[in-house]
Amino acid sequence: MSENSSNSPSNVYIPPKVWSWNKQSGGKFASINRPVAGATHDRALPVGKHPLQLYSLGTPNGVKVTVLLEELLELGISDADYDAWLININDGDQFGSGFVAANPNSKIPALMDHSNNPPTRVFESGAILLYLAEKFDAFIPKAPAKRAECYSWLFWNIGSAPFLGGGFGHFYAYAPEKFEYPIDRYAMEVKRQLDVLNQHLADNRYLCGDEYSIADMANMAWYGALVMGKLYDAAEFLDVASYTHVLRWMHELQQRPAVKRGQRVNRVWGVEQNQLAERHDASDFERDPTEIMQQVIARKQAQE
């Protein structure tokens, strides 16, 4: 048993009869986590020149959508051009009145499709992937069996990734203290999930066989990033190098130009050359990322 074990009598937690909110107990995100929904301040969402308006951050859930949009553009589908506005969850942007109207759950990403009147809102990353793939008839297999396989792996991601992010990621990287039980519990589950993917990809080039789809985009953003050492600084702890088929799959996807671009959008951390706080035109990928970030900061200051 480790020295940080939570099983000693002095550390036993007895839940109260009625839970109450302790604002100091939330770890890294204590300042923005709260047990109620709704807006905390008035702030309208900006609207750019394209019908598709994305409000997001370059987390795995945000990356799912920007990769798909860039893949659609790579196919030459000009109607998939989009504005990607930065919603910095660390600053509480997701609780602005405009964003809450787009997503009452106050989580990124959220999409507004202004090609419809009134505009169509879509929230939750899986729903946005399906909406866009169906709208543009791309990256969902046509054959019924493969289409079902695509949906299955897409929703596998939606159901499984919270154990990786909100479970393992929180207790391993963000919680105010390290506790053995939750870290062990969620590490075991994440490794089981990686093994599920690894076994499947041993016999399949992509998650739906030989056809690249939104299922790959969704899972790449979470599990691909994990095996590449880009999540929670946990690559060694989880022995990600042992999942060789997941790594092979991820390395192949990383060669796609649209994947490279999509992973940069709404990113405001890491190596500056990989950041692109907002994207409003294809030419933004060639611009100075510092200049774009300065424009974002100036706009937000003007709104305050």
C-alpha positions in Angstrom: 0.0 0.0 0.0 1.4 3.4 -0.9 2.2 6.1 1.6 -0.7 8.2 0.1 -3.2 5.5 0.8 -6.7 6.8 1.6 -7.5 3.6 3.6 -6.0 4.7 7.0 -8.6 5.6 9.6 -7.6 9.3 9.7 -8.5 9.6 6.1 -11.8 7.8 6.1 -14.5 10.0 4.5 -18.1 9.6 5.8 -20.6 11.3 3.4 -23.0 13.7 5.0 -26.8 13.0 4.8 -27.1 16.0 2.4 -24.2 17.0 0.2 -23.2 20.7 0.2 -20.9 22.5 -2.2 -17.4 23.1 -0.9 -15.8 25.5 -3.4 -12.3 24.7 -2.2 -12.4 21.0 -3.0 -12.4 20.9 -6.7 -8.7 20.9 -7.6 -7.5 22.7 -10.7 -11.0 23.6 -11.9 -12.5 24.6 -8.6 -13.0 28.2 -9.8 -15.3 27.2 -12.6 -17.0 24.0 -11.4 -20.4 24.4 -9.8 -23.5 22.3 -9.1 -26.0 24.5 -10.9 -26.6 25.3 -14.6 -27.1 28.6 -16.4 -25.3 31.7 -17.3 -23.2 33.7 -14.9 -22.8 36.8 -17.1 -24.2 38.4 -20.2 -22.0 38.0 -23.3 -23.3 37.5 -26.9 -21.5 35.1 -29.1 -19.6 36.6 -32.1 -20.7 35.6 -35.6 -18.3 35.4 -38.5 -18.7 35.3 -42.2 -19.4 31.5 -42.7 -22.7 29.7 -42.1 -20.9 27.3 -39.7 -19.9 29.0 -36.4 -18.0 26.8 -34.0 -17.4 27.9 -30.3 -14.8 25.7 -28.8 -11.4 25.0 -27.3 -8.7 22.7 -28.5 -9.3 19.9 -26.0 -10.0 16.4 -27.3 -13.7 17.1 -27.6 -13.0 20.3 -29.5 -10.4 18.5 -31.8 -13.0 16.0 -32.9 -15.0 18.7 -34.6 -12.2 20.8 -36.1 -10.6 17.7 -37.6 -13.8 16.8 -39.3 -14.3 20.3 -40.6 -10.8 20.4 -42.0 -11.3 16.9 -43.5 -14.5 18.1 -45.2 -12.6 21.1 -46.6 -9.8 18.8 -47.8 -12.5 17.0 -49.9 -13.2 20.3 -51.5 -16.6 20.9 -49.8 -16.5 24.7 -49.6 -19.8 24.9 -47.7 -18.0 23.3 -44.8 -15.9 26.5 -44.3 -16.2 27.8 -40.7 -15.4 30.3 -38.1 -13.9 28.8 -34.9 -14.2 31.1 -31.9 -12.2 30.6 -28.7 -14.2 29.6 -25.6 -11.7 29.4 -22.9 -13.2 27.2 -20.2 -10.5 28.2 -17.7 -11.8 31.8 -17.9 -15.5 30.7 -17.6 -16.4 31.7 -21.2 -18.7 28.8 -21.3 -21.0 30.5 -18.8 -21.7 33.5 -20.9 -25.4 33.9 -21.9 -24.7 33.5 -25.6 -22.8 30.2 -25.1 -25.4 28.9 -22.7 -28.1 29.6 -25.3 -26.0 27.5 -27.8 -25.3 24.8 -25.2 -27.3 24.7 -22.0 -24.8 22.2 -20.6 -22.0 24.8 -20.8 -19.5 22.5 -22.3 -17.4 22.9 -25.5 -17.9 22.4 -28.4 -21.1 24.1 -29.6 -22.0 24.7 -33.2 -24.5 27.2 -34.8 -25.5 26.5 -38.4 -26.6 29.7 -39.9 -27.4 28.1 -43.3 -30.8 27.4 -41.7 -33.4 30.0 -40.6 -33.5 30.2 -37.7 -29.9 28.9 -37.1 -29.6 25.3 -35.9 -27.8 24.8 -32.7 -25.9 21.5 -32.1 -24.1 20.7 -28.9 -22.1 17.6 -27.7 -19.2 16.5 -29.8 -20.7 13.3 -31.0 -23.9 15.0 -32.1 -21.9 17.6 -34.0 -19.9 14.9 -35.8 -23.0 13.1 -36.8 -24.7 16.4 -37.9 -21.9 17.5 -40.1 -21.1 14.1 -41.6 -24.8 13.6 -42.5 -25.2 17.2 -43.7 -22.3 16.8 -46.1 -22.7 13.0 -46.7 -19.1 12.2 -45.9 -17.0 10.1 -43.4 -19.9 7.8 -42.6 -19.8 4.4 -44.5 -22.6 3.7 -46.9 -22.8 0.0 -46.4 -25.3 -0.7 -43.6 -23.0 -3.1 -41.6 -20.1 -0.7 -41.8 -22.4 2.3 -41.0 -23.5 0.4 -37.8 -19.9 -0.3 -37.0 -19.1 3.4 -37.3 -22.0 4.4 -35.0 -20.9 1.8 -32.5 -17.3 3.0 -32.2 -18.5 6.6 -32.2 -20.8 6.0 -29.3 -18.2 3.7 -27.6 -16.1 6.9 -27.5 -18.9 9.0 -26.1 -19.5 6.4 -23.3 -15.9 5.6 -22.6 -13.9 8.8 -22.8 -15.4 10.3 -19.5 -13.6 7.5 -17.6 -10.4 8.7 -19.2 -10.9 12.4 -18.8 -13.2 13.1 -15.9 -12.1 9.9 -14.1 -8.4 9.1 -14.7 -7.3 12.5 -15.9 -8.9 14.3 -13.0 -7.6 12.1 -10.2 -4.1 11.6 -11.8 -3.4 15.1 -13.0 -5.9 17.7 -11.5 -7.2 16.6 -8.1 -5.8 18.6 -5.1 -4.3 15.4 -3.7 -3.3 12.0 -5.1 -5.4 9.1 -3.8 -4.5 5.5 -4.6 -8.0 4.0 -5.0 -9.5 6.3 -7.7 -6.2 6.4 -9.6 -6.0 2.6 -9.6 -9.7 2.3 -10.4 -9.6 4.6 -13.4 -6.1 3.5 -14.6 -7.4 -0.1 -14.8 -10.4 1.0 -16.8 -8.4 3.2 -19.2 -6.0 0.4 -19.9 -8.9 -2.0 -20.5 -10.3 0.5 -23.0 -6.9 0.8 -24.7 -6.8 -3.0 -25.0 -10.3 -3.0 -26.6 -9.0 -0.6 -29.3 -5.6 -2.4 -29.6 -7.3 -5.8 -30.2 -9.7 -4.4 -32.7 -7.0 -2.4 -34.6 -4.8 -5.5 -34.8 -7.1 -6.7 -37.6 -8.4 -3.4 -39.0 -6.7 -0.4 -40.6 -9.3 1.9 -39.2 -12.1 1.4 -36.7 -14.5 0.6 -39.5 -12.2 -1.7 -41.4 -10.6 0.0 -44.4 -12.8 3.1 -44.3 -11.7 6.2 -42.4 -14.7 7.7 -40.6 -15.9 10.1 -37.8 -15.3 7.1 -35.5 -11.6 7.4 -36.1 -11.7 11.2 -35.6 -13.5 10.9 -32.2 -11.3 8.2 -30.8 -8.1 9.7 -32.2 -8.7 12.9 -30.3 -8.8 11.1 -27.0 -7.0 7.7 -27.2 -4.7 8.6 -30.0 -3.5 11.6 -28.1 -3.1 9.5 -25.0 -0.8 7.0 -26.7 1.2 9.8 -28.2 1.9 11.1 -24.8 -0.2 14.3 -25.1 -2.6 13.7 -22.2 -2.0 14.1 -18.5 1.7 13.3 -18.8 0.7 9.7 -18.2 2.3 7.8 -21.1 4.9 6.0 -18.9 2.4 5.4 -16.1 -0.1 3.7 -18.4 2.6 2.0 -20.5 1.0 3.3 -23.7 3.9 2.0 -25.8 2.6 -1.5 -25.3 -0.5 -0.7 -27.4 1.3 -1.1 -30.6 -1.8 -1.3 -32.9 -3.3 1.9 -31.5 0.1 3.6 -32.0 0.3 2.4 -35.6 -3.2 3.7 -36.3 -2.5 7.1 -34.6 0.8 7.5 -36.5 -1.0 7.0 -39.8 -3.8 9.5 -38.9 -1.2 12.0 -37.9 0.1 12.1 -41.5 -3.2 13.5 -42.8 -3.0 17.3 -43.5 -6.5 17.9 -42.2 -5.7 16.2 -38.9 -2.6 18.4 -38.5 -4.6 21.5 -39.1 -7.6 20.5 -37.0 -5.4 19.8 -34.0 -4.1 23.4 -34.1 -7.5 25.1 -34.1 -8.6 26.8 -30.8 -5.4 25.7 -29.2 -3.8 28.2 -26.7 -1.2 26.1 -25.0 1.9 24.1 -25.9 4.4 25.0 -28.6 3.4 28.3 -30.1 3.8 27.1 -33.7 1.0 24.6 -33.1 -1.4 27.1 -31.6 -4.2 28.8 -33.5 -6.5 30.5 -31.0 -9.1 31.1 -33.6 -9.7 30.2 -37.2 -11.8 32.3 -39.6 -10.1 31.5 -42.9 -7.8 28.9 -44.4 -5.1 31.6 -44.5 -5.1 31.8 -40.7 -2.9 28.7 -40.6 -0.1 30.8 -42.2 -0.5 33.8 -39.9 1.5 34.6 -36.8 -0.3 32.8 -33.9 0.7 35.5 -31.5 -1.0 38.1 -33.6 -4.2 36.1 -33.6 -4.1 35.6 -29.9 -3.6 39.3 -29.4 -6.8 40.0 -31.4 -8.7 37.5 -29.3 -7.6 39.1 -26.1 -8.5 42.6 -27.4 -12.0 41.5 -28.4 -12.6 39.9 -25.0 -11.4 43.0 -23.2 -13.8 45.1 -25.3 -16.7 42.9 -24.3 -16.0 43.3 -20.6 
